[in-house]
C-alpha cells in the first residue's frame, strides 16, 4: 500500500484516534547548527557540548518544553507508557533537568525561551552553536531584507549530541496533505492521486534538493557526501518522536513547561520537579494517582565506571547495574571497560594480566598508570572520564602518588567498614589512608584432580605421604603462588608497623622444605606457570595452585566431577 513509502513516525503524526487523516510530505525537527569558522568538528555528546562552552564557544538553546524535550531520551527517558500515562518520573527527565540546571550556570551557555532571539545571536556571529529547527536553515543562511544571513559556507549542521544512555530524540513536526470531508468522490480521488504523486520518491527528491526539506518518503536516498546538510536533517528526523495528536498532550505542554521554568529558576530540584509534573499531568488526564515508591536512593546524576573483568564478571556486573537502575532510577552508571591498550606492555607480561592480576608483575608500567591517571583527572567523557574504578588494589599506590584518588578515611563511617573483612579493607589502604572499598577477594586455592587423589592433603606431611605413595605432584616456586608455604611455618609478610617481616625463620624453613621435597622423584618444583598448568591438565600433577578465575576453565577442560578445590 501507499503508506509503506512513508516514515512511520511521520504517519503517526497525522493520526488521530487511530485513523490517518493525511499523507506526509516533509518532516521538521531540531538539529545542531554550528559556525564553521569557529568549529571544525561539532561535539557528539552533551558533555562535549558543555566542554565546548567552557572553552568559550557560545552555545544557544531554547528551554521551553517542546524545544528542550530532545534531551529526555538522551538520558533514557520517555513521555508516555503503553496506556497513555506520563512516565517522566521514571528517570531521564530528572537527569535532563539536572543537566540543564548545570548548563545554566556554565560559562558559554545561552539558555532562553525565545528562539528568535537566540537564532539572531547565532546569525550575527559570535555564537558557535545554535539548536534550532531544520526549517530555519534558509532563514539562517539567507536571512531577510533587513537582516542578512550567515551564508551557506559558514553554516554546518549535525545531529543533536547524545547523552550517557541514548541518542537525542526531539519532537517531530510534519507537513502533510489533509483532505476535505465535503469533497465529492471524484474530487477526493483526484486529490489523493495528486498527493501520492507529490510524495513519490522522484518528486520528493526534487523537493529535497530545491527546498532543503526533509522528505517523508523513506525511499528517498540522501547522499551525505553530496548533501551533508539534508543528510543531517534526515538522520535526526529518523530519530525524532512524533508529537501525537492526543488530548493528553494539552496537559503535557501546560505542566511540562512549568517544570523547566521552576527548575532553572531554582524553585524546585530536578527530582521533585519530575515527580510533581508527572503527577499533575496524569491527574489532569484522568489517571488515578499512583502511590510514590519510597526510594532509599535519592541521588541523581551520571558517573563513569572503569572496570576490567572477565566475561563472567562482566555479566555479573551488568546484573548488578540493572538492579541499581531499579533502586536508583535517577542514577546512570556508564560502565566502561578499560582497554588493553591502556596498559601497553609490562615487560613480557600480557597487558590484560597487568590489569587484572597485577600481583603477577614486578613493577607497573609508568605509561599505563599515567594513562589511567589522566582519565581520572578529566571531567570530559570525550577524554575518557572515569569517576570510579574497579581494579585490583595493587594499582592504588601508583594512582595515589599521582594524586588522582580520593582519600576516604574521613568519608566512610566505621559502621560501613565493618561490613567488610578487615584484611580486605587493609588492602585498600596506602600510607595510612583509605583509597577504596573492597569488592571481591582474589586468593589462591588448591585445585586437585579427584582421579589422582580422593582426598586432598591438609598438611605438608600429608602431601609428602601422597608423593611417597606415587602421587605425582608439581609445586609452584614463584613468590606469589608459593607464599602460602611461608605461612605454614608461622611467617607473615608485614609486621604491625607495615614493615617487611619475612625474616630468616619461616622463609628459610619453607625454602628448606621445598629443597628437601625435590629429592622425591614424584615431586617437581617449577617457576613456569604455563608448564605447571599443562601438567595439571595432563594429569601428571595431582595439584594446581591458582586463583578463583581458574575454576571454570579447569572444569571445562577436565570436567566438573574431576576438579576439586581445597584450602592450601
N, C-alpha and C positions, 0 to 999 in steps of 0.2 A: 504493500500500500504506500501511498504518497507520504504518510507520516514517518516512514522509516528513513527518509532522507534528512530529517531534521534532528538537531541536537536534542536529546531527551529533556535536558533542563530547560531549553527554550520552549519546548512544547508544554512542560509543566507550568511555565509562567503564564500560558494562555488558557489554562484550565480554570474552571470554576464549578464546584460541586461535581467533580469527576467528569465533567464534559469539556471538550475542546471547543473554544469559540473563535479560533483564528488559526492562521498559518504564519509561523515566524519568518521574518525577513532578515533582521540584523540583531546582534547582541551587543550589549554595552556593559562594561564593568570597570572597576578601579584597577589601575596599574601604577607602576613606579616610573615616573618621569625623572630624568636626570640631565643636567647640563654637561654636555660632552667636553666643554672647555675646562670644567672643574673636576670631572670624574672620568677616570679611564675605565674602571670596571665597577659596576654597582654592586652593593652587598647582596648576599643571598639569604642572610639571616637577620632576625630582629636585633640580636646582639651586635651584629656587624653594622647595622644601621645606626645604633647608638654610638658605636665606636667612630663612625664617620662624623657624626655630630660633634663628638668630643674633640675631633681633630680640626673643628672649625668649619666643616662643610654643612651648611644650614639645611635642615630637613623641615618641610612644611606639610602638615597633615591635619585634616579636619577631625573633629571629635564628636559629631552628632551620631546617634545610634546607627543609622543606615550606613553612613560613610565609614564609620570606625568598626563595623561588625567583623570585618575581614580577619582580625587578629584572634577572634574566639576559636576558630578552627585551628589556628597555629599552635594553640595550647591544648588541643584535643577536645574542645567543647562543641556542643550542638545547641540548636534553638528548640526544636520540638522532639518528643518521642513519637512512637507509632500511634499513640492515642490523641495526639494534638496537644498534650500537656507540655508547657515550657519547662525545660530542664537546665536552665542557665546556672542553677545552684549545684550542679554535679561536676564542677571543675571546668576549667577552660576559660569561662567568663571572668571569674575572680582573678585568675592568673593574668589575663589580658588587661584587666583594670589595674592590677598592680604594676604591670609593665608600663602602662600609660602614665600612671602616677609617678613612676621613676623617671620616665621620659620628660614629663612636665618640668621637672627640676633640673634636667640635664642641660648643659650649655649647648647651644646649636639646634635645639628642638623648638620649632614654632608650632604650637597647638592652638587651633581656633575653630570655632563653629561656623565661620563664614568662609566657604570655599572660594568665593570670588576674590576675596582679599588675598588669600594665600596664593591663588593662581597668578594674580597680578605681581605679587612679590617674586614669584619664580620667573615670570616673563621679563621683569625689569632687571634681571641679573642680580647676582649676589647669593641666590639660593641654589644650592646644589641639587636638592631632591624635592619633588612635589608628588604627593599621592593624589591622583586625580583620575577622572573617567576617560576612557578611550575616546568618547565623543568630544572631548575637549581638545583633541590633538590639533585640529585645524585652527582653532582659536589661539592655541599656544604658539603654533608655528607661524601663522599668517597675521594674527592679530585683527584689529579693526582699523577704521579710518583714523580714529583718534589715538589709538594705542597700537603701534606696530608689534608684530610677534617676534619671537626669538630667531626664527629661521630654521629650516629643516636640518641643516648641518649641525646646529647647536643643541638639538633635542634628541636624547636617547630614550628608549623605552625598555623596561624589563618587567618581569613578573614581580609581584609583591614578595618581600622577604618572608622566609619560612620561620616558624617557631621551633621550640625544642621538641615538639611532639609531631607536628604535621605541617603541611603547607598552608598558605593563606587561602581563605575561601570567602571572597567578598560577595555581596548580593549581586544577582544578575538581573539586568534590565533588558527587556526585549521589545523590539518594534515588530509589529505584525499586521497582517491584513485581517480585519474584522468584517463580518458580513451582516448586512441589514436583515432584520427578521421580516420586513414587509415587502421585500423584492419578490418579483414573480419567479416561478421556477426557471424560466428561460434566463432571466437576468442573473439569478443566483448561479446557474450553470456557467454562464459566460464569465462571471466574476471569479468563480473558482478556477476555471481554466487559466484566466489571466494571472491569478495569484500563484498557481502552480508553475506557470511559465517564468514569472519574475524570480521565483525561488528555485529554479533548476540550477544545476551546477554551473552551466555556462554563463547564465545571466548573473548569478551570484559572484562568479569570478570577476566579471566586468565591474560589478558594483564595488567589489573589494578594491580593485586596482584604482578606480577613479575617485572613490569617496573615502577610502581607508576605513570603511565599516567592516565589522566582523560578521562574516556570513553565518546564517543559522543552518545552512545546508552543510551537514557534516561530511559530505562527499567532496567538498572543495578542498584542494590541497594547497597549502601555503608553503612556499619555499623560503626558509629562514634566511638564506643567503641573498635571494633577490629582493625580499621584502621583510626585513627584520622587524620593522615596526608592527605590521599586521600580524606577523608570526607571534610576537609577544602578546599582542591583544588577544589573539586566538587562544594561545596557551593558557592565559589567565581566565578567559571566559569558560574554557572547558573545565576549570577547577572551581568555578563560581557556583553558588547555590541560588536558585530562583526565589524571589520574594513572592511567596504563594498568595493567591487571591483567597485568603481566608478571613472570615470576620474576626478571628482571634488576633490578627495582625494589628488591629487598631489599638488594642491594649498593649501589645508588644512595643509599638512605636511610642506610645504615650509614656509608659513607665520605664522603658529601656533607656530612653534619652535622659531621663531623670537620674538614673544610676550613674551615667558618665559624669553628669554635672556635679553630683554630690561627692563623688569620689575625688574628682580633680579639684574641687573646692575644699577638700579636706573635711567635709561634714561626716562622711562615712568611710570606714575602711573597706577595701575590696571584698573581703569575705562577707561582711554584713550586708553590703550592697547587693551582692549576688543572691543572697537568701531573701532579702526583703523585696527585691524587684520580682523575683520568681513567684513568691507568694502573692504579691499584688496582681500580677498578670493572670495567674491561674484562678484566683478568686474572681476577678473581673470577667473571666471567660467561663465561669460556672463550674469549675472543677473544685471538688471538695479539698479542703486543706489537708495536706499530708503532714503527719507528725514529724517534726525535725529529728534527725538522727543525732543522738548525743555522741558526738565525736570527741575522743580524748585528744586527738591531734587537731590543733587549730593553726598549724603553720601553713604558710603559703609561699611558694617560690619554686625556683628551678636550681638544681645542683647537678654537677657533672662528676660521676664516679669513675675513676680509672681503676681497672682491675686486670689481673692476669689469672686465668683459670683454665683447667682442662674442660672438655666438653660436658662432663657430668657436673662439675662445679658450676659451670656456666648455666646449665639447665636449672640447677637448684637456686642460683642467684635470680634467674628470671622468675621462678615461682615466688620467691620472697618479695620481689618488686611488685608482682601482681597483687599479693596480699597487702602490701603497703598502699597500693593505689586504692584499695577498698577502705583502709583505715584512714588514710590521709589523701583524699581526692584532690586537694589543692596543692599537693607537693608533687613535683615532677622530677624524677631521678633519671638522668640520661646516663646509662651505663656504657662506658667507652672502653673497649678492650685496648690495652696498651700493646702496640705493635712490636714485633721483634726488632724492627729497625731502631727502636728507642735504645736498646741495649748494645747495639752494634756487635762487638765481639769482646770477649774477655779471655785472652789467651786462646787456648784451644777448646774452651767451654762454649757450647751452644748458647746463643743469646737467650733463648727461651728458658734454658736451665738457669741462667743467671738471674732471671726474673722470678721464676717460681721456686727454685731451690738454691738460694744464694749461699747456703752453708756448704755447697759443693765447690765453691770458688775461694781462692785465697784472698783476692783483692778485687774490689769492684772497679770497673772501668769508669774513669772520671767523666768521660764524654756521655756515658749513659746517665749518670747521676745529674750532670749538668742539664741534659735534655729534659729529664723529668722535673728538675727544679724549675726550669723555665716555664713549664706548663703549670706548675703550682703558682708561679709568680704573676701570671696573666689573668685578667678578668674576661678575656675575649675568647669565645668558642672557636673563632676562626684561627686562633693561635694555639689551639689545643688546651683550652682552660680545663683545669681539674680542681674541684673543691674538696674531694675526698679520695683517698687511696685505699685499695685493698691489695696489700703487698706483704711479703714476709718481713719480719721485724728487723732483719739484718740491714734493711735499707734505711732504718731510722738514723743512725749516726751520720751518714753522708748527707742526708737531706737536712738534718738538724744543723749541721755545721754550716750549711748554706743558708740557714735562717728561713727555710721555706716550710717548716712545720710549726704548728701552734702548740705551745705548752698547755696541757690540760690539767696540770697539777691543781690549780685553784678553780677549775671549772666543774670538775666531776666530784660529786659528793661521795663520802666513804660508803654510804649505803649502795650506791651504784657499783662501786668497785668490788663490793662483797659478793656480787653475783658471779664473779669470775674466779678461776683458780689463781691463787697467789702467784704461782710460778709464771703463769701466762701474763699476768699484769706486769710482773717484774721484767719480762722480756720486752715490754713496750716502753721501758724507761731508758733514759740515756743521761748520764751526768746529773742524776738526781731529779730529772724532770720526766713527766709522763707525756708521751707523744702519741698515744693511741689506745684503742680498746681492742682486746683480742677477739678474733672471730672464730678461728679454728686452731687446734694444736696439731702440729705435724711432728711425729716422732717415730723412730724405728721400732719395728716389732720383729719377732722371729717367725718367719714362714717355714713350714715344714711339709715334706711330702709324706702323706699317710701311707703310701705303698712301701716306703722305706722304713718309717718309724711309726708305730701305732700310737705312741705316747711321746710327746716332746720332752727333751731334757730340761729339768728345772734348775739344775745346778751345774757348775763346771765339772764336778766329779761325775755326775750322771752322763754328761756329754762325753767324757773320756771313756766311760764304760761302754757307751754305744759304739764309739770308734774302735775300741778294743774288740768288740764282738763282730766287727766287719762292716759297720755302717759308714758309708763314705760321707765325709764332712769337709766343706770348704768354709773358711772364715775370712772375713774382710779385714785388711790391715790398715785401711785409710783411717785417718783420725776421726772423722765424723762417724763413720759406721762401726768403729771399734771402741769408741769412747765408753760404751756401756760396760766393757770389761773392767775399766778402772773403778767404776762404782761398785763392782762386786767385791773389790778389795778395800772398800771404805773410802775411796777417793772422791773428790768433787772438783769442779772447775774453778770456782771462785770462793773466797772466804767472805766473812761478814763485811769487810771493808771494800769488797769488789775487786780484790787483787787476785791474780792467778794463784791457785792453791794446789796445783798438781804435785809439787814437791817430788821427792825421790821415792817415798814409800809405796803407795798404791800403784803409781805409774810403773815403777820398776817391777813390782810383783806381777803386774799384768803382762808386761813385756817378757818376763822370765817364763811365765806360764805358756805364752804363745811359742816361745823358743823351744820349750820342752815338748809341747804338744806336737810340734812339727816333726819330731822324731818318729811319730807313728805313721806308718805307711798309708793309713786310711784318712789322714787329716792333712789338708793343704791350706796354706795361708797365702792370700793374694791381695794385691792392691789394684788389680784390674777388675773394675766393676762389671764390665761387659762380659768378661770371661766367667766371673762369679755367677752372673745371671744365666749364662748359657749352660753352665754345669748343673744348675738347679733345674732348668728346663729339660736337660737331657737325663735327669735322674742320676747324675754322677755326684750329686751333693744332696744330702737329705735336708739341708737347711739353706735359707737365704735371709739376709738381714736387709730390710728396706722399709720405706715409709708406706702410709696408707694408700698412696696413689698407685701402688703396685698390686693391690689386691685384685682388682678387676682384670688387668692384663694377665696375671698369673692364672686366675680361674679360667679365663678364656683359652689359655694355652694348654693347661693341664686338666681342667675340669673342676667343677666346684667341689666334688667329693674328694678330690685328691689333695687340694690345698688346705692346710690347717694354719691357724695363726695362734701364737702364744706370746707371753711376755718373755723378754730377754732374761 
